[in-house]
């Protein structure tokens, strides 16, 4: 944990506005530095063995401070962190603090200074957490479903061994339109807040990209709204979906007063502004992780009072022991 001197030194790196915000947050009842990453209580109630799926297990001592369990069916042991991003993580006592700062979208430099950890550690933790967030799949969508793609310039931000001349931030791309140097992101959303945002490689959109992004086919009762791209037509035909096409060539924005793709187009715009203003662009290599984060921001955090606890809950949902199918 921190020494008093460490905390004071970290506080000195903040601006006057940030210091005032910190004082306000520390005095607020909503500031929960006691965010607990412990899951053993829930595991006792509804979990299963991550190795065999068995329901019969019992407490079996401790493993480096974590609650340990032993399965009666397969005889193997596991902890409350098995199968989660916290498995094997050092300094678990800092997870609550880290999530508070991450929820406030603090930079890696500020997080590493505040927690007295290496910047590389702060970066690794960020992507462990973001990699644990999941997108909705095709089976979760219902009713009217909008889908459209957008493109990001390929970025190798952070790469010290570029095989091409560096491109300065803010400059126009050399090639207009769609090219193999642009990463495509497919955004699919329905009217009840289910959302999928998937990076599907580079180049032109294909029918296989749409299928890959959704994972499972859309239900046959779904009405798919898209532009006139042939890949959406092919996907709709393959899955026997009713398909409503919005024709961009005649600037058709809404059909029959309820069919449109304005929701996903708005998400495209918000996503690009968020990535550009918050992170000054991200590497294509990590783009999917930031799509996962943005999905959580627009679908979950706006409803939650405690953002840190929400991030913790969502990031731990891949705990095979805790959330295995009953």
TIPA-67366 format. One record per residue (C-alpha): x, y, z; residue in one letter. Coordinates in steps of 0.2 Angstrom, whole numbers, plus 5000, padded with zeros to 4 digits. Layout:
N
+------+------+------+----+
|    u |    v |    w | aa |
+------+------+------+----+
|    X |    Y |    Z |  a |
...
+------+------+------+----+
END
This chain:
326
+------+------+------+----+
|    u |    v |    w | aa |
+------+------+------+----+
| 5000 | 5000 | 5000 |  x |
| 5005 | 5018 | 4999 |  x |
| 5016 | 5028 | 5011 |  x |
| 5010 | 5045 | 5016 |  x |
| 5025 | 5053 | 5006 |  x |
| 5020 | 5043 | 4990 |  x |
| 5002 | 5050 | 4991 |  x |
| 5008 | 5068 | 4993 |  x |
| 5021 | 5066 | 4979 |  x |
| 5007 | 5059 | 4967 |  x |
| 4995 | 5073 | 4972 |  x |
| 5009 | 5086 | 4967 |  x |
| 5008 | 5080 | 4949 |  x |
| 4990 | 5085 | 4948 |  x |
| 4983 | 5101 | 4942 |  x |
| 4974 | 5113 | 4954 |  x |
| 4957 | 5108 | 4946 |  x |
| 4962 | 5089 | 4948 |  x |
| 4967 | 5092 | 4966 |  x |
| 4950 | 5100 | 4970 |  x |
| 4941 | 5086 | 4961 |  x |
| 4951 | 5073 | 4972 |  x |
| 4947 | 5082 | 4988 |  x |
| 4929 | 5082 | 4983 |  x |
| 4929 | 5064 | 4978 |  x |
| 4938 | 5059 | 4994 |  x |
| 4925 | 5068 | 5005 |  x |
| 4911 | 5060 | 4995 |  x |
| 4901 | 5045 | 5001 |  x |
| 4901 | 5038 | 4983 |  x |
| 4920 | 5037 | 4983 |  x |
| 4923 | 5018 | 4986 |  x |
| 4941 | 5015 | 4988 |  x |
| 4935 | 4999 | 4997 |  x |
| 4930 | 4992 | 4980 |  x |
| 4933 | 4973 | 4983 |  x |
| 4939 | 4961 | 4970 |  x |
| 4934 | 4947 | 4981 |  x |
| 4922 | 4934 | 4973 |  x |
| 4922 | 4920 | 4985 |  x |
| 4906 | 4924 | 4993 |  x |
| 4897 | 4923 | 4977 |  x |
| 4906 | 4908 | 4972 |  x |
| 4900 | 4899 | 4987 |  x |
| 4882 | 4902 | 4981 |  x |
| 4882 | 4899 | 4963 |  x |
| 4898 | 4894 | 4955 |  x |
| 4905 | 4878 | 4948 |  x |
| 4923 | 4871 | 4945 |  x |
| 4932 | 4879 | 4931 |  x |
| 4940 | 4863 | 4926 |  x |
| 4925 | 4851 | 4925 |  x |
| 4910 | 4861 | 4928 |  x |
| 4906 | 4852 | 4944 |  x |
| 4895 | 4859 | 4957 |  x |
| 4902 | 4850 | 4972 |  x |
| 4917 | 4859 | 4980 |  x |
| 4923 | 4866 | 4996 |  x |
| 4935 | 4879 | 5004 |  x |
| 4952 | 4872 | 5004 |  x |
| 4963 | 4885 | 5012 |  x |
| 4972 | 4900 | 5005 |  x |
| 4983 | 4903 | 4990 |  x |
| 4993 | 4919 | 4992 |  x |
| 4979 | 4928 | 5000 |  x |
| 4965 | 4921 | 4989 |  x |
| 4952 | 4909 | 4994 |  x |
| 4955 | 4892 | 4987 |  x |
| 4943 | 4878 | 4983 |  x |
| 4944 | 4860 | 4979 |  x |
| 4932 | 4851 | 4968 |  x |
| 4925 | 4834 | 4974 |  x |
| 4921 | 4828 | 4956 |  x |
| 4938 | 4830 | 4948 |  x |
| 4949 | 4833 | 4963 |  x |
| 4958 | 4849 | 4956 |  x |
| 4959 | 4865 | 4965 |  x |
| 4955 | 4883 | 4960 |  x |
| 4954 | 4900 | 4967 |  x |
| 4941 | 4914 | 4966 |  x |
| 4951 | 4922 | 4952 |  x |
| 4954 | 4907 | 4941 |  x |
| 4948 | 4911 | 4924 |  x |
| 4948 | 4929 | 4926 |  x |
| 4960 | 4943 | 4922 |  x |
| 4965 | 4944 | 4940 |  x |
| 4972 | 4926 | 4940 |  x |
| 4991 | 4928 | 4944 |  x |
| 4990 | 4946 | 4946 |  x |
| 5002 | 4955 | 4958 |  x |
| 4996 | 4969 | 4969 |  x |
| 4978 | 4964 | 4969 |  x |
| 4975 | 4976 | 4983 |  x |
| 4977 | 4991 | 4971 |  x |
| 4963 | 4984 | 4959 |  x |
| 4950 | 4995 | 4968 |  x |
| 4960 | 5011 | 4966 |  x |
| 4965 | 5007 | 4948 |  x |
| 4947 | 5005 | 4943 |  x |
| 4942 | 5021 | 4951 |  x |
| 4955 | 5030 | 4941 |  x |
| 4951 | 5020 | 4925 |  x |
| 4932 | 5024 | 4927 |  x |
| 4937 | 5043 | 4927 |  x |
| 4947 | 5040 | 4911 |  x |
| 4963 | 5045 | 4918 |  x |
| 4979 | 5044 | 4908 |  x |
| 4991 | 5030 | 4910 |  x |
| 5004 | 5043 | 4916 |  x |
| 4992 | 5049 | 4930 |  x |
| 4987 | 5031 | 4935 |  x |
| 5005 | 5025 | 4936 |  x |
| 5010 | 5041 | 4947 |  x |
| 4995 | 5040 | 4958 |  x |
| 4997 | 5021 | 4962 |  x |
| 5016 | 5021 | 4961 |  x |
| 5016 | 5007 | 4948 |  x |
| 5026 | 5006 | 4932 |  x |
| 5017 | 5014 | 4916 |  x |
| 5019 | 4997 | 4907 |  x |
| 5009 | 4989 | 4922 |  x |
| 4996 | 5002 | 4921 |  x |
| 4995 | 4998 | 4902 |  x |
| 4994 | 4979 | 4904 |  x |
| 4980 | 4981 | 4918 |  x |
| 4970 | 4992 | 4906 |  x |
| 4970 | 4979 | 4892 |  x |
| 4968 | 4964 | 4904 |  x |
| 4952 | 4973 | 4910 |  x |
| 4946 | 4978 | 4892 |  x |
| 4949 | 4961 | 4885 |  x |
| 4937 | 4954 | 4898 |  x |
| 4923 | 4965 | 4892 |  x |
| 4912 | 4956 | 4879 |  x |
| 4901 | 4961 | 4865 |  x |
| 4883 | 4956 | 4863 |  x |
| 4880 | 4942 | 4850 |  x |
| 4867 | 4939 | 4836 |  x |
| 4856 | 4929 | 4848 |  x |
| 4853 | 4944 | 4860 |  x |
| 4846 | 4955 | 4846 |  x |
| 4827 | 4957 | 4843 |  x |
| 4815 | 4968 | 4834 |  x |
| 4822 | 4981 | 4822 |  x |
| 4841 | 4979 | 4821 |  x |
| 4852 | 4992 | 4813 |  x |
| 4870 | 4988 | 4806 |  x |
| 4883 | 4998 | 4797 |  x |
| 4902 | 4999 | 4795 |  x |
| 4914 | 5013 | 4798 |  x |
| 4933 | 5014 | 4795 |  x |
| 4948 | 5019 | 4805 |  x |
| 4965 | 5023 | 4797 |  x |
| 4977 | 5009 | 4801 |  x |
| 4988 | 5015 | 4816 |  x |
| 5004 | 5007 | 4823 |  x |
| 5004 | 5019 | 4838 |  x |
| 5018 | 5014 | 4850 |  x |
| 5028 | 5004 | 4837 |  x |
| 5046 | 5008 | 4837 |  x |
| 5050 | 4998 | 4822 |  x |
| 5039 | 5004 | 4808 |  x |
| 5041 | 4997 | 4791 |  x |
| 5034 | 5013 | 4783 |  x |
| 5037 | 5032 | 4785 |  x |
| 5028 | 5038 | 4801 |  x |
| 5011 | 5047 | 4798 |  x |
| 5009 | 5063 | 4808 |  x |
| 4993 | 5064 | 4819 |  x |
| 4980 | 5075 | 4811 |  x |
| 4986 | 5073 | 4793 |  x |
| 4975 | 5068 | 4779 |  x |
| 4977 | 5050 | 4772 |  x |
| 4986 | 5048 | 4756 |  x |
| 4972 | 5037 | 4749 |  x |
| 4954 | 5041 | 4749 |  x |
| 4939 | 5029 | 4751 |  x |
| 4941 | 5011 | 4756 |  x |
| 4958 | 5003 | 4756 |  x |
| 4968 | 4989 | 4764 |  x |
| 4976 | 5002 | 4775 |  x |
| 4960 | 5005 | 4784 |  x |
| 4952 | 4995 | 4799 |  x |
| 4934 | 4991 | 4797 |  x |
| 4922 | 4992 | 4812 |  x |
| 4904 | 4985 | 4811 |  x |
| 4892 | 4992 | 4823 |  x |
| 4875 | 4983 | 4826 |  x |
| 4862 | 4989 | 4838 |  x |
| 4843 | 4986 | 4841 |  x |
| 4831 | 4997 | 4850 |  x |
| 4833 | 4990 | 4867 |  x |
| 4851 | 4994 | 4870 |  x |
| 4859 | 4978 | 4864 |  x |
| 4875 | 4983 | 4855 |  x |
| 4889 | 4975 | 4845 |  x |
| 4905 | 4984 | 4840 |  x |
| 4918 | 4973 | 4831 |  x |
| 4934 | 4976 | 4822 |  x |
| 4935 | 4964 | 4807 |  x |
| 4952 | 4967 | 4799 |  x |
| 4956 | 4979 | 4785 |  x |
| 4949 | 4982 | 4768 |  x |
| 4931 | 4980 | 4760 |  x |
| 4917 | 4974 | 4770 |  x |
| 4912 | 4956 | 4766 |  x |
| 4897 | 4944 | 4771 |  x |
| 4909 | 4934 | 4782 |  x |
| 4914 | 4949 | 4792 |  x |
| 4896 | 4952 | 4797 |  x |
| 4894 | 4934 | 4802 |  x |
| 4910 | 4935 | 4812 |  x |
| 4905 | 4951 | 4821 |  x |
| 4889 | 4944 | 4827 |  x |
| 4895 | 4926 | 4831 |  x |
| 4878 | 4918 | 4831 |  x |
| 4865 | 4922 | 4817 |  x |
| 4852 | 4935 | 4820 |  x |
| 4835 | 4928 | 4824 |  x |
| 4823 | 4925 | 4809 |  x |
| 4810 | 4937 | 4817 |  x |
| 4823 | 4951 | 4817 |  x |
| 4821 | 4966 | 4804 |  x |
| 4838 | 4971 | 4798 |  x |
| 4841 | 4989 | 4793 |  x |
| 4856 | 4993 | 4783 |  x |
| 4863 | 5003 | 4768 |  x |
| 4863 | 4995 | 4751 |  x |
| 4880 | 4986 | 4753 |  x |
| 4879 | 4969 | 4744 |  x |
| 4886 | 4960 | 4760 |  x |
| 4871 | 4965 | 4770 |  x |
| 4860 | 4958 | 4757 |  x |
| 4869 | 4942 | 4756 |  x |
| 4869 | 4940 | 4775 |  x |
| 4850 | 4943 | 4776 |  x |
| 4847 | 4931 | 4762 |  x |
| 4858 | 4917 | 4770 |  x |
| 4849 | 4919 | 4787 |  x |
| 4831 | 4922 | 4779 |  x |
| 4829 | 4939 | 4787 |  x |
| 4818 | 4953 | 4782 |  x |
| 4830 | 4966 | 4776 |  x |
| 4826 | 4985 | 4774 |  x |
| 4838 | 4995 | 4763 |  x |
| 4841 | 5013 | 4765 |  x |
| 4847 | 5020 | 4749 |  x |
| 4861 | 5033 | 4751 |  x |
| 4862 | 5037 | 4733 |  x |
| 4845 | 5046 | 4735 |  x |
| 4849 | 5052 | 4753 |  x |
| 4836 | 5041 | 4760 |  x |
| 4837 | 5042 | 4779 |  x |
| 4821 | 5035 | 4786 |  x |
| 4809 | 5023 | 4778 |  x |
| 4791 | 5021 | 4784 |  x |
| 4795 | 5032 | 4799 |  x |
| 4803 | 5019 | 4809 |  x |
| 4817 | 5010 | 4798 |  x |
| 4833 | 5019 | 4799 |  x |
| 4852 | 5017 | 4803 |  x |
| 4854 | 5034 | 4812 |  x |
| 4857 | 5026 | 4829 |  x |
| 4873 | 5017 | 4823 |  x |
| 4878 | 5032 | 4812 |  x |
| 4877 | 5042 | 4828 |  x |
| 4888 | 5029 | 4837 |  x |
| 4901 | 5030 | 4823 |  x |
| 4902 | 5048 | 4826 |  x |
| 4903 | 5047 | 4845 |  x |
| 4916 | 5033 | 4845 |  x |
| 4928 | 5042 | 4833 |  x |
| 4927 | 5058 | 4844 |  x |
| 4929 | 5048 | 4860 |  x |
| 4945 | 5039 | 4853 |  x |
| 4952 | 5055 | 4846 |  x |
| 4949 | 5066 | 4860 |  x |
| 4952 | 5054 | 4875 |  x |
| 4967 | 5044 | 4868 |  x |
| 4973 | 5054 | 4853 |  x |
| 4970 | 5039 | 4843 |  x |
| 4974 | 5020 | 4847 |  x |
| 4984 | 5007 | 4839 |  x |
| 4974 | 4996 | 4827 |  x |
| 4981 | 4981 | 4837 |  x |
| 4971 | 4986 | 4852 |  x |
| 4956 | 4994 | 4843 |  x |
| 4944 | 4980 | 4848 |  x |
| 4948 | 4983 | 4867 |  x |
| 4943 | 5001 | 4865 |  x |
| 4927 | 4996 | 4856 |  x |
| 4923 | 4985 | 4871 |  x |
| 4926 | 5000 | 4883 |  x |
| 4916 | 5012 | 4873 |  x |
| 4901 | 4999 | 4873 |  x |
| 4902 | 4998 | 4892 |  x |
| 4902 | 5018 | 4893 |  x |
| 4887 | 5020 | 4882 |  x |
| 4876 | 5005 | 4888 |  x |
| 4881 | 5002 | 4906 |  x |
| 4890 | 5016 | 4915 |  x |
| 4877 | 5029 | 4911 |  x |
| 4865 | 5019 | 4922 |  x |
| 4877 | 5015 | 4936 |  x |
| 4881 | 5026 | 4951 |  x |
| 4897 | 5017 | 4955 |  x |
| 4907 | 5016 | 4939 |  x |
| 4922 | 5007 | 4947 |  x |
| 4911 | 4993 | 4954 |  x |
| 4902 | 4991 | 4937 |  x |
| 4919 | 4989 | 4928 |  x |
| 4924 | 4976 | 4941 |  x |
| 4908 | 4966 | 4939 |  x |
| 4909 | 4967 | 4920 |  x |
| 4927 | 4962 | 4919 |  x |
| 4925 | 4947 | 4931 |  x |
| 4910 | 4940 | 4921 |  x |
| 4922 | 4928 | 4912 |  x |
| 4926 | 4919 | 4928 |  x |
| 4922 | 4902 | 4923 |  x |
| 4920 | 4896 | 4941 |  x |
| 4908 | 4910 | 4945 |  x |
| 4897 | 4912 | 4930 |  x |
| 4897 | 4894 | 4922 |  x |
| 4881 | 4888 | 4915 |  x |
| 4870 | 4881 | 4928 |  x |
+------+------+------+----+
END
